[in-house]
Amino acid sequence: MARKIALVTGAAQGIGLACAKALAEDGAQVVLVDIKAHAVTDAAGDMGDGAVGLGIDVADRNALLGLFDRVEADYGPVSILVNNAGIAMPEDFMEVTPERFQQVLDLNLLAPFIATQRAARTMIDQGIKGAIVNMSSINAQVAIPSIPAYCASKGGIMQLTKASALALAAHGIRVNAVGPGSIDTEMMAGVNSDPAAMSRVLSRTPLGRVGDAREIGDVVAFLASDKASYITGETIYVDGGRLGMNYTC
């Protein structure tokens, strides 16, 4: 990955930051993007190694397209794209409004499509055999009633990954996804502070623990590397065995 430009969205903390660190350790020059401008700038500064932090709302279509123009002008073409930014917005199913449902889809599904398409244009124009990694979830396969839009968006990511992989394969561009299970991030803060909730999580996780964000970052870095050169259109679930378990046991 030496000297390749890797752009990671939602990279101020958690899984996105872990992805950025893993890619940087493999030699990529990483551009960290997040709506939290100060946090992402600080995170990039702490990383060093030429990492750059940019405060952008990737759900804003014009801002997202402008981001690629800026990165290409200042640093060079993006060879690795990690579409990580996302939100869940849990609430009672019957209280979810169409506006909030759409807000989740705009960030979790539409933004990755726009970013993938924009990154691929330059990759194709410049003959770059790039790699795109989308952040999915086990909720592409199993559902939680309090996050219907999140579940729908991650199911969409699974299919977007397949469709874009097929569309871009002829250009040597690979597209894959990673589907985390229960990972120790801020999104799990409520579970971590509730022993009963944590017990339920561990009861359906065969490895008997929650995952670390770095364990997701390492899989993303693998999929972005030449070690995964014959893998495209796949979703790799990093879930401690959860999807393989019979939920009724």
GUVEX-816090 format. One record per residue (C-alpha): residue in one letter; residue number from 1; z, x, y. Coordinates in pm, 1 decimal, decimal comma. Example, Ala and Ser with C-alpha at 12.3 -4.5 7.8 and 13.67 -1.06 7.14 Angstrom:
rest=A; nr=1; w=780,0; u=1230,0; v=-450,0 .
rest=S; nr=2; w=714,0; u=1367,0; v=-106,0 .
This chain:
rest=M; nr=1; w=0,0; u=0,0; v=0,0 .
rest=A; nr=2; w=1,2; u=303,0; v=229,4 .
rest=R; nr=3; w=-111,8; u=207,6; v=580,9 .
rest=K; nr=4; w=-199,0; u=-149,4; v=482,1 .
rest=I; nr=5; w=-90,3; u=-415,7; v=729,7 .
rest=A; nr=6; w=137,5; u=-676,9; v=569,9 .
rest=L; nr=7; w=225,6; u=-990,8; v=765,4 .
rest=V; nr=8; w=530,1; u=-1188,4; v=651,7 .
rest=T; nr=9; w=624,4; u=-1522,7; v=806,4 .
rest=G; nr=10; w=980,4; u=-1652,2; v=819,9 .
rest=A; nr=11; w=1096,2; u=-1292,1; v=802,7 .
rest=A; nr=12; w=1404,4; u=-1282,7; v=1027,0 .
rest=Q; nr=13; w=1640,0; u=-1326,6; v=732,7 .
rest=G; nr=14; w=1677,5; u=-1421,5; v=368,1 .
rest=I; nr=15; w=1379,3; u=-1415,7; v=136,5 .
rest=G; nr=16; w=1127,6; u=-1336,3; v=408,8 .
rest=L; nr=17; w=1320,3; u=-1030,5; v=523,6 .
rest=A; nr=18; w=1362,7; u=-918,6; v=161,8 .
rest=C; nr=19; w=984,8; u=-946,5; v=113,6 .
rest=A; nr=20; w=922,8; u=-740,9; v=426,1 .
rest=K; nr=21; w=1162,6; u=-469,3; v=311,3 .
rest=A; nr=22; w=1009,8; u=-450,9; v=-36,2 .
rest=L; nr=23; w=658,3; u=-420,5; v=106,8 .
rest=A; nr=24; w=767,7; u=-155,3; v=356,2 .
rest=E; nr=25; w=929,9; u=48,3; v=80,2 .
rest=D; nr=26; w=596,1; u=41,3; v=-101,9 .
rest=G; nr=27; w=427,2; u=191,6; v=204,0 .
rest=A; nr=28; w=290,7; u=-106,5; v=396,6 .
rest=Q; nr=29; w=319,6; u=-138,4; v=772,9 .
rest=V; nr=30; w=498,4; u=-470,1; v=803,1 .
rest=V; nr=31; w=469,8; u=-730,5; v=1076,9 .
rest=L; nr=32; w=766,1; u=-967,1; v=1059,1 .
rest=V; nr=33; w=709,6; u=-1311,5; v=1212,1 .
rest=D; nr=34; w=968,0; u=-1580,4; v=1280,0 .
rest=I; nr=35; w=1042,8; u=-1857,3; v=1527,3 .
rest=K; nr=36; w=1374,9; u=-1678,0; v=1591,0 .
rest=A; nr=37; w=1232,7; u=-1416,8; v=1827,0 .
rest=H; nr=38; w=1545,7; u=-1211,1; v=1888,8 .
rest=A; nr=39; w=1650,2; u=-1212,5; v=1524,2 .
rest=V; nr=40; w=1311,3; u=-1103,6; v=1394,5 .
rest=T; nr=41; w=1281,9; u=-829,4; v=1655,5 .
rest=D; nr=42; w=1625,8; u=-699,4; v=1557,4 .
rest=A; nr=43; w=1537,6; u=-718,2; v=1187,7 .
rest=A; nr=44; w=1220,9; u=-514,9; v=1242,1 .
rest=G; nr=45; w=1411,9; u=-262,6; v=1450,3 .
rest=D; nr=46; w=1670,1; u=-219,8; v=1176,3 .
rest=M; nr=47; w=1394,8; u=-160,7; v=921,1 .
rest=G; nr=48; w=1221,9; u=113,9; v=1117,6 .
rest=D; nr=49; w=915,0; u=267,9; v=949,0 .
rest=G; nr=50; w=682,8; u=113,3; v=1207,1 .
rest=A; nr=51; w=792,4; u=-243,9; v=1135,3 .
rest=V; nr=52; w=714,0; u=-491,8; v=1413,1 .
rest=G; nr=53; w=888,1; u=-821,3; v=1485,2 .
rest=L; nr=54; w=706,5; u=-1106,4; v=1662,3 .
rest=G; nr=55; w=855,6; u=-1438,1; v=1767,1 .
rest=I; nr=56; w=602,9; u=-1707,4; v=1674,3 .
rest=D; nr=57; w=626,5; u=-2070,9; v=1566,2 .
rest=V; nr=58; w=374,2; u=-2070,6; v=1281,7 .
rest=A; nr=59; w=373,7; u=-2451,5; v=1278,5 .
rest=D; nr=60; w=193,9; u=-2427,7; v=1614,4 .
rest=R; nr=61; w=-169,1; u=-2395,0; v=1509,1 .
rest=N; nr=62; w=-287,8; u=-2219,2; v=1822,4 .
rest=A; nr=63; w=5,2; u=-1978,7; v=1818,4 .
rest=L; nr=64; w=-61,6; u=-1897,9; v=1452,4 .
rest=L; nr=65; w=-429,5; u=-1826,1; v=1510,7 .
rest=G; nr=66; w=-341,3; u=-1621,9; v=1818,2 .
rest=L; nr=67; w=-96,3; u=-1422,0; v=1608,1 .
rest=F; nr=68; w=-376,5; u=-1290,4; v=1389,4 .
rest=D; nr=69; w=-585,9; u=-1202,5; v=1695,2 .
rest=R; nr=70; w=-290,9; u=-1008,1; v=1836,3 .
rest=V; nr=71; w=-207,2; u=-825,5; v=1514,7 .
rest=E; nr=72; w=-569,8; u=-727,9; v=1455,9 .
rest=A; nr=73; w=-606,1; u=-599,4; v=1811,0 .
rest=D; nr=74; w=-280,0; u=-403,8; v=1815,5 .
rest=Y; nr=75; w=-239,0; u=-284,2; v=1456,1 .
rest=G; nr=76; w=-544,8; u=-362,0; v=1248,2 .
rest=P; nr=77; w=-661,5; u=-621,2; v=995,8 .
rest=V; nr=78; w=-408,8; u=-790,2; v=771,3 .
rest=S; nr=79; w=-451,5; u=-683,5; v=408,9 .
rest=I; nr=80; w=-138,6; u=-856,8; v=275,5 .
rest=L; nr=81; w=-21,5; u=-1200,1; v=387,1 .
rest=V; nr=82; w=306,3; u=-1355,7; v=275,9 .
rest=N; nr=83; w=332,8; u=-1723,7; v=370,8 .
rest=N; nr=84; w=709,9; u=-1759,8; v=350,5 .
rest=A; nr=85; w=822,5; u=-1968,3; v=649,3 .
rest=G; nr=86; w=956,7; u=-2308,4; v=549,4 .
rest=I; nr=87; w=1218,0; u=-2579,2; v=600,4 .
rest=A; nr=88; w=1378,5; u=-2840,5; v=374,5 .
rest=M; nr=89; w=1555,6; u=-3091,8; v=607,8 .
rest=P; nr=90; w=1767,0; u=-3270,1; v=343,5 .
rest=E; nr=91; w=1877,0; u=-3630,0; v=404,0 .
rest=D; nr=92; w=1896,7; u=-3963,2; v=226,5 .
rest=F; nr=93; w=1554,0; u=-4056,7; v=91,7 .
rest=M; nr=94; w=1556,3; u=-4395,5; v=262,9 .
rest=E; nr=95; w=1633,4; u=-4236,7; v=599,9 .
rest=V; nr=96; w=1342,9; u=-3991,4; v=605,6 .
rest=T; nr=97; w=1103,3; u=-4080,5; v=886,5 .
rest=P; nr=98; w=728,1; u=-4017,2; v=873,8 .
rest=E; nr=99; w=771,2; u=-3777,9; v=1165,8 .
rest=R; nr=100; w=1024,9; u=-3561,0; v=982,7 .
rest=F; nr=101; w=819,1; u=-3573,9; v=664,9 .
rest=Q; nr=102; w=517,3; u=-3453,7; v=861,0 .
rest=Q; nr=103; w=722,3; u=-3179,9; v=1029,5 .
rest=V; nr=104; w=804,5; u=-3030,7; v=690,9 .
rest=L; nr=105; w=444,0; u=-3052,7; v=572,4 .
rest=D; nr=106; w=314,9; u=-2892,4; v=892,0 .
rest=L; nr=107; w=528,7; u=-2581,0; v=842,1 .
rest=N; nr=108; w=544,3; u=-2559,0; v=463,7 .
rest=L; nr=109; w=187,8; u=-2652,1; v=369,8 .
rest=L; nr=110; w=-51,8; u=-2677,3; v=663,0 .
rest=A; nr=111; w=54,5; u=-2347,7; v=821,5 .
rest=P; nr=112; w=-2,5; u=-2150,4; v=497,7 .
rest=F; nr=113; w=-348,0; u=-2306,5; v=468,2 .
rest=I; nr=114; w=-438,1; u=-2211,3; v=824,6 .
rest=A; nr=115; w=-296,6; u=-1860,9; v=784,8 .
rest=T; nr=116; w=-472,9; u=-1807,7; v=452,4 .
rest=Q; nr=117; w=-805,1; u=-1921,7; v=591,7 .
rest=R; nr=118; w=-770,0; u=-1708,3; v=905,1 .
rest=A; nr=119; w=-659,8; u=-1396,0; v=717,5 .
rest=A; nr=120; w=-940,6; u=-1442,1; v=465,4 .
rest=R; nr=121; w=-1206,2; u=-1457,1; v=738,9 .
rest=T; nr=122; w=-1127,9; u=-1104,0; v=849,2 .
rest=M; nr=123; w=-1081,7; u=-979,9; v=493,5 .
rest=I; nr=124; w=-1427,6; u=-1110,3; v=405,2 .
rest=D; nr=125; w=-1588,5; u=-977,9; v=723,0 .
rest=Q; nr=126; w=-1443,9; u=-629,9; v=669,2 .
rest=G; nr=127; w=-1472,4; u=-615,9; v=291,2 .
rest=I; nr=128; w=-1095,8; u=-602,3; v=240,1 .
rest=K; nr=129; w=-979,7; u=-689,7; v=-110,8 .
rest=G; nr=130; w=-658,8; u=-841,8; v=16,1 .
rest=A; nr=131; w=-364,3; u=-1018,0; v=-137,9 .
rest=I; nr=132; w=-202,0; u=-1341,6; v=-24,5 .
rest=V; nr=133; w=133,6; u=-1458,1; v=-160,3 .
rest=N; nr=134; w=266,5; u=-1807,1; v=-90,6 .
rest=M; nr=135; w=631,4; u=-1904,0; v=-119,8 .
rest=S; nr=136; w=662,0; u=-2200,0; v=-352,2 .
rest=S; nr=137; w=975,9; u=-2322,7; v=-529,9 .
rest=I; nr=138; w=1089,5; u=-2463,7; v=-860,6 .
rest=N; nr=139; w=1068,5; u=-2790,3; v=-665,1 .
rest=A; nr=140; w=694,2; u=-2772,3; v=-714,7 .
rest=Q; nr=141; w=784,6; u=-2877,7; v=-1069,7 .
rest=V; nr=142; w=1122,8; u=-3052,6; v=-1049,1 .
rest=A; nr=143; w=1234,4; u=-3284,9; v=-771,0 .
rest=I; nr=144; w=1545,0; u=-3344,1; v=-561,0 .
rest=P; nr=145; w=1550,4; u=-3691,2; v=-401,1 .
rest=S; nr=146; w=1708,0; u=-3574,6; v=-75,9 .
rest=I; nr=147; w=1418,9; u=-3338,3; v=6,1 .
rest=P; nr=148; w=1103,3; u=-3538,4; v=-72,4 .
rest=A; nr=149; w=884,9; u=-3367,7; v=187,4 .
rest=Y; nr=150; w=995,0; u=-3023,8; v=70,9 .
rest=C; nr=151; w=913,3; u=-3113,4; v=-289,9 .
rest=A; nr=152; w=575,5; u=-3252,3; v=-187,0 .
rest=S; nr=153; w=497,9; u=-2944,3; v=20,0 .
rest=K; nr=154; w=582,6; u=-2704,6; v=-262,4 .
rest=G; nr=155; w=374,4; u=-2904,8; v=-508,4 .
rest=G; nr=156; w=97,5; u=-2875,8; v=-252,5 .
rest=I; nr=157; w=150,4; u=-2499,9; v=-227,9 .
rest=M; nr=158; w=100,5; u=-2470,6; v=-602,5 .
rest=Q; nr=159; w=-238,2; u=-2642,8; v=-577,5 .
rest=L; nr=160; w=-335,1; u=-2468,8; v=-252,3 .
rest=T; nr=161; w=-268,2; u=-2138,3; v=-426,2 .
rest=K; nr=162; w=-501,3; u=-2231,0; v=-710,8 .
rest=A; nr=163; w=-775,1; u=-2369,5; v=-485,7 .
rest=S; nr=164; w=-774,3; u=-2075,9; v=-245,0 .
rest=A; nr=165; w=-763,3; u=-1826,7; v=-532,7 .
rest=L; nr=166; w=-1078,6; u=-1980,2; v=-675,1 .
rest=A; nr=167; w=-1247,3; u=-1994,4; v=-335,1 .
rest=L; nr=168; w=-1172,2; u=-1632,0; v=-250,6 .
rest=A; nr=169; w=-1205,9; u=-1463,3; v=-589,8 .
rest=A; nr=170; w=-1568,4; u=-1370,0; v=-533,7 .
rest=H; nr=171; w=-1456,2; u=-1164,9; v=-232,2 .
rest=G; nr=172; w=-1191,4; u=-977,0; v=-428,4 .
rest=I; nr=173; w=-907,7; u=-1156,7; v=-249,9 .
rest=R; nr=174; w=-620,0; u=-1261,1; v=-473,8 .
rest=V; nr=175; w=-387,6; u=-1554,1; v=-399,9 .
rest=N; nr=176; w=-63,7; u=-1613,7; v=-587,9 .
rest=A; nr=177; w=271,5; u=-1779,6; v=-531,9 .
rest=V; nr=178; w=636,1; u=-1715,7; v=-611,0 .
rest=G; nr=179; w=867,5; u=-2004,7; v=-695,7 .
rest=P; nr=180; w=1234,4; u=-1919,3; v=-644,1 .
rest=G; nr=181; w=1516,4; u=-2102,6; v=-812,7 .
rest=S; nr=182; w=1869,8; u=-2086,4; v=-670,8 .
rest=I; nr=183; w=1877,4; u=-1780,7; v=-445,3 .
rest=D; nr=184; w=2174,3; u=-1656,1; v=-243,3 .
rest=T; nr=185; w=2044,1; u=-1724,0; v=107,9 .
rest=E; nr=186; w=2154,7; u=-1926,6; v=409,1 .
rest=M; nr=187; w=1981,7; u=-2230,1; v=256,4 .
rest=M; nr=188; w=2241,9; u=-2216,5; v=-22,6 .
rest=A; nr=189; w=2539,7; u=-2171,3; v=209,5 .
rest=G; nr=190; w=2667,4; u=-2522,9; v=145,3 .
rest=V; nr=191; w=2653,9; u=-2471,5; v=-230,3 .
rest=N; nr=192; w=2822,1; u=-2131,6; v=-209,4 .
rest=S; nr=193; w=3119,9; u=-2283,3; v=-28,3 .
rest=D; nr=194; w=3158,3; u=-2571,3; v=-276,5 .
rest=P; nr=195; w=3291,9; u=-2461,9; v=-618,5 .
rest=A; nr=196; w=3188,0; u=-2789,7; v=-783,2 .
rest=A; nr=197; w=2833,7; u=-2761,3; v=-648,5 .
rest=M; nr=198; w=2811,3; u=-2398,1; v=-756,3 .
rest=S; nr=199; w=2933,7; u=-2492,2; v=-1101,8 .
rest=R; nr=200; w=2650,7; u=-2746,5; v=-1130,6 .
rest=V; nr=201; w=2395,3; u=-2485,6; v=-1024,0 .
rest=L; nr=202; w=2518,6; u=-2231,6; v=-1275,5 .
rest=S; nr=203; w=2536,0; u=-2492,2; v=-1553,9 .
rest=R; nr=204; w=2158,5; u=-2531,4; v=-1532,3 .
rest=T; nr=205; w=2077,2; u=-2163,2; v=-1482,1 .
rest=P; nr=206; w=2058,6; u=-1988,6; v=-1821,4 .
rest=L; nr=207; w=2117,3; u=-1640,2; v=-1676,4 .
rest=G; nr=208; w=2445,8; u=-1770,1; v=-1536,6 .
rest=R; nr=209; w=2414,0; u=-1655,6; v=-1176,7 .
rest=V; nr=210; w=2219,9; u=-1719,7; v=-858,6 .
rest=G; nr=211; w=1941,7; u=-1484,5; v=-766,2 .
rest=D; nr=212; w=1931,5; u=-1228,9; v=-488,3 .
rest=A; nr=213; w=1667,1; u=-1244,0; v=-216,3 .
rest=R; nr=214; w=1558,0; u=-894,4; v=-308,3 .
rest=E; nr=215; w=1465,1; u=-1018,2; v=-655,7 .
rest=I; nr=216; w=1211,5; u=-1246,5; v=-488,2 .
rest=G; nr=217; w=1091,5; u=-970,3; v=-256,9 .
rest=D; nr=218; w=1023,1; u=-739,8; v=-550,1 .
rest=V; nr=219; w=804,1; u=-999,5; v=-722,3 .
rest=V; nr=220; w=614,8; u=-1062,3; v=-397,8 .
rest=A; nr=221; w=557,1; u=-688,2; v=-358,1 .
rest=F; nr=222; w=432,4; u=-668,7; v=-716,4 .
rest=L; nr=223; w=184,6; u=-954,5; v=-663,3 .
rest=A; nr=224; w=61,1; u=-789,5; v=-344,1 .
rest=S; nr=225; w=5,2; u=-457,5; v=-520,0 .
rest=D; nr=226; w=-272,7; u=-321,1; v=-737,9 .
rest=K; nr=227; w=-36,5; u=-355,2; v=-1034,7 .
rest=A; nr=228; w=-121,0; u=-727,1; v=-1021,5 .
rest=S; nr=229; w=-493,7; u=-670,3; v=-975,4 .
rest=Y; nr=230; w=-592,5; u=-915,9; v=-1250,8 .
rest=I; nr=231; w=-355,5; u=-1194,7; v=-1145,4 .
rest=T; nr=232; w=-473,0; u=-1471,7; v=-915,0 .
rest=G; nr=233; w=-407,5; u=-1844,0; v=-879,0 .
rest=E; nr=234; w=-67,8; u=-1816,0; v=-1047,0 .
rest=T; nr=235; w=282,5; u=-1924,9; v=-950,5 .
rest=I; nr=236; w=552,8; u=-1693,9; v=-1084,3 .
rest=Y; nr=237; w=887,0; u=-1872,9; v=-1112,0 .
rest=V; nr=238; w=1188,3; u=-1652,0; v=-1047,2 .
rest=D; nr=239; w=1463,8; u=-1892,0; v=-1144,8 .
rest=G; nr=240; w=1694,7; u=-1738,7; v=-1402,9 .
rest=G; nr=241; w=1533,9; u=-1952,0; v=-1674,2 .
rest=R; nr=242; w=1602,9; u=-2283,8; v=-1505,5 .
rest=L; nr=243; w=1262,7; u=-2449,4; v=-1552,7 .
rest=G; nr=244; w=1273,1; u=-2380,5; v=-1924,5 .
rest=M; nr=245; w=1602,3; u=-2561,9; v=-1969,0 .
rest=N; nr=246; w=1647,2; u=-2918,7; v=-2090,0 .
rest=Y; nr=247; w=1815,8; u=-3085,7; v=-1792,3 .
rest=T; nr=248; w=1986,9; u=-3339,6; v=-2018,0 .
rest=C; nr=249; w=2181,8; u=-3082,0; v=-2218,4 .
